[in-house]
Amino acid sequence: MSEVRTDRAGHTREQILTAAERLFAEQGLFTVSNRQVSEAAGQGNNAAVGYHFGTKTDLIGAIVRRHLEPVEQLRRQLAFRYDGSQNPRDWVTCLVQPITDHLATLGHPSWYARFAAQVMTDPQHRAVIVDQALSTPTITTVVDNLFHCLPGLPEDARATRMPMLRNLLVHTCAEQERLLADQADGNDVGDGPGDPVAVWTSTANALTDALTGILLAPVTR
């Protein structure tokens, strides 16, 4: 009986996480209440979110962790592949491709990229992603190798350009995810963005080119 209760609780948690991710992505963090999340998850008890996760911040952190390990596994594989590389584009690939590859596996439509963009623009919860998803040992290794390839980039330029990379990555993925969602809903204009897997591959290439260009751009004094 205890195993049945555990399975039921796990299923309920997954329903809540999925509903919360979608609502936060589409409506923002501030306007969505725990009660709305519970209702969207099909829970008759409006206190279900608090019971299973605690505060809204705890719920947001659980959503981030839900996606963190698959992304990190992909990033570890790429970091191993490029170990010793002196090409900065290889290390930018390690930042970009694990995210786009993960997004390509989430089905059609997905919400995580738009959720991440909402969190990154929310002053109260931004640290949830920065502390968890952007400060892992693998990210640290990748960034260290990236800057090792850029010895001529001054420290102040690094400090300025890294947030540029982060924001462009997060918000470009969010916009592409929105276009794919519009296509799935029949709201796209013209030919639409195309096949999701091909779209995410193209997005990864475009982002990697752009972010590498930002890092290699000359520094004006």
C-alpha positions in Angstrom: 0.0 0.0 0.0 2.9 2.4 0.8 4.3 1.8 -2.7 1.0 2.7 -4.2 0.9 5.9 -2.2 4.4 6.7 -3.2 3.7 6.1 -6.9 0.5 8.2 -6.6 2.4 11.1 -5.0 5.1 10.9 -7.6 2.5 11.1 -10.4 0.9 14.1 -8.7 4.2 15.9 -8.4 4.9 15.4 -12.1 1.4 16.7 -13.0 2.0 19.8 -10.9 5.5 20.4 -12.4 4.1 20.1 -15.9 1.2 22.4 -15.2 3.3 24.9 -13.4 6.0 25.0 -16.1 3.3 25.7 -18.8 1.5 28.4 -16.8 4.7 30.2 -15.8 5.9 30.1 -19.4 2.7 31.5 -20.8 1.6 33.9 -18.1 4.7 34.8 -16.1 5.6 34.0 -12.5 3.9 36.8 -10.6 0.4 36.3 -12.0 0.2 32.5 -11.5 -1.0 31.4 -8.1 -0.4 28.0 -6.4 -4.2 27.5 -6.6 -4.2 28.0 -10.4 -1.3 25.4 -10.7 -3.2 22.9 -8.6 -6.4 23.3 -10.7 -4.4 23.0 -14.0 -2.8 19.9 -12.6 -6.2 18.4 -12.0 -5.9 18.4 -8.2 -9.1 18.9 -6.2 -7.1 20.1 -3.2 -6.0 23.7 -3.8 -3.2 23.3 -1.3 -1.5 20.5 -3.4 1.3 22.7 -4.5 2.2 23.7 -1.0 1.9 20.2 0.3 4.2 18.7 -2.4 6.7 21.5 -2.9 6.3 24.3 -0.4 6.7 27.9 -1.7 6.5 29.1 -5.2 10.3 29.5 -5.1 10.6 25.8 -4.2 8.3 24.9 -7.1 10.4 26.9 -9.5 13.5 25.3 -8.2 12.0 21.8 -8.7 11.2 22.7 -12.4 14.7 23.8 -13.0 16.2 20.6 -11.4 13.8 18.5 -13.5 15.6 19.7 -16.6 19.1 20.2 -15.2 20.5 16.7 -15.2 19.6 15.8 -18.8 21.2 19.1 -19.9 24.3 18.4 -17.8 24.6 14.9 -19.1 24.7 16.2 -22.6 27.2 19.0 -21.6 29.5 16.5 -19.9 29.6 14.4 -23.1 30.5 17.4 -25.2 33.1 18.7 -22.8 34.7 15.3 -22.9 34.7 15.3 -26.7 36.3 18.8 -26.9 38.8 18.3 -24.1 42.0 20.0 -25.0 40.5 22.0 -27.8 41.9 25.5 -28.4 38.9 26.6 -30.6 36.6 28.9 -28.7 33.6 27.8 -30.9 33.9 24.3 -29.5 33.4 25.5 -25.9 30.6 27.8 -27.0 29.0 24.7 -28.5 29.2 23.1 -25.0 27.1 26.0 -23.7 24.5 26.0 -26.4 24.0 22.6 -27.8 23.0 20.7 -24.6 20.2 23.2 -24.2 18.9 23.0 -27.7 19.3 19.2 -27.9 17.3 18.9 -24.7 14.6 21.2 -25.9 14.3 19.0 -29.0 13.4 16.0 -26.9 10.6 17.7 -24.9 7.8 17.1 -27.4 5.8 19.6 -29.4 5.0 22.1 -28.0 7.3 22.5 -25.0 7.5 25.3 -22.4 10.8 25.1 -20.6 12.7 27.7 -22.7 9.9 30.2 -22.1 9.7 29.3 -18.5 13.5 29.9 -18.2 13.2 33.3 -19.8 10.4 34.3 -17.4 12.6 33.2 -14.4 15.6 35.1 -15.8 13.6 38.4 -16.0 12.1 38.0 -12.5 14.2 39.8 -9.9 12.9 37.6 -7.1 13.5 34.2 -8.7 16.4 34.8 -11.1 18.9 33.4 -8.7 17.1 30.0 -8.9 18.4 29.5 -12.4 21.7 31.4 -12.0 22.6 29.4 -8.8 21.4 26.0 -10.0 21.6 25.7 -13.8 24.4 28.2 -14.6 26.8 27.4 -11.8 27.4 23.7 -12.1 30.9 22.1 -12.1 30.5 21.3 -15.8 29.6 24.9 -16.7 32.6 26.1 -14.7 34.9 23.8 -16.6 33.5 24.8 -20.0 33.8 28.5 -19.2 37.4 28.1 -17.9 38.3 26.3 -21.1 36.6 28.9 -23.2 38.5 31.8 -21.6 41.7 29.8 -21.9 41.2 30.1 -25.7 40.8 33.8 -25.4 43.9 35.1 -23.5 43.6 38.5 -25.2 40.1 39.2 -23.9 40.4 41.5 -20.9 38.7 40.6 -17.6 36.3 43.5 -17.8 35.2 42.6 -21.3 34.6 39.0 -20.1 32.5 40.3 -17.3 30.4 42.3 -19.7 30.1 39.8 -22.5 29.2 36.7 -20.5 25.7 38.1 -19.5 25.2 39.0 -23.2 25.8 35.4 -24.1 23.5 34.2 -21.3 20.7 36.5 -22.3 20.9 35.9 -26.0 20.9 32.2 -25.4 17.9 32.1 -23.1 15.7 34.5 -25.0 16.5 33.2 -28.4 15.5 29.7 -27.3 12.4 31.1 -25.7 11.4 32.9 -28.9 12.1 29.8 -31.0 10.0 27.7 -28.7 7.2 30.2 -28.9 7.2 30.0 -32.7 7.1 26.2 -32.6 4.2 26.4 -30.1 2.3 28.8 -32.4 2.9 26.4 -35.3 1.5 23.5 -33.2 -1.6 25.6 -32.4 -2.1 26.6 -36.0 -1.3 30.2 -35.3 1.9 30.4 -37.3 2.3 32.8 -40.2 3.4 31.7 -43.6 5.4 28.4 -43.7 6.0 28.4 -39.9 9.4 27.5 -38.3 9.5 23.9 -39.7 10.4 20.5 -38.2 11.2 20.9 -34.4 14.4 18.8 -34.5 15.7 20.6 -37.6 14.7 24.0 -36.1 16.6 23.3 -32.9 19.7 22.2 -34.8 19.6 25.4 -36.9 19.0 27.5 -33.8 22.1 25.9 -32.1 24.3 26.6 -35.1 23.1 30.2 -35.4 23.5 30.9 -31.6 26.9 29.3 -31.5 28.1 31.5 -34.5 26.6 34.6 -32.9 28.0 34.0 -29.4 31.4 33.1 -30.7 31.4 36.3 -32.6 30.5 38.3 -29.5 33.5 36.8 -27.7 35.9 37.4 -30.6 34.8 41.0 -31.3 37.5 43.6 -30.8 37.5 45.6 -27.5 37.2 49.4 -27.9 39.0 51.5 -25.3 
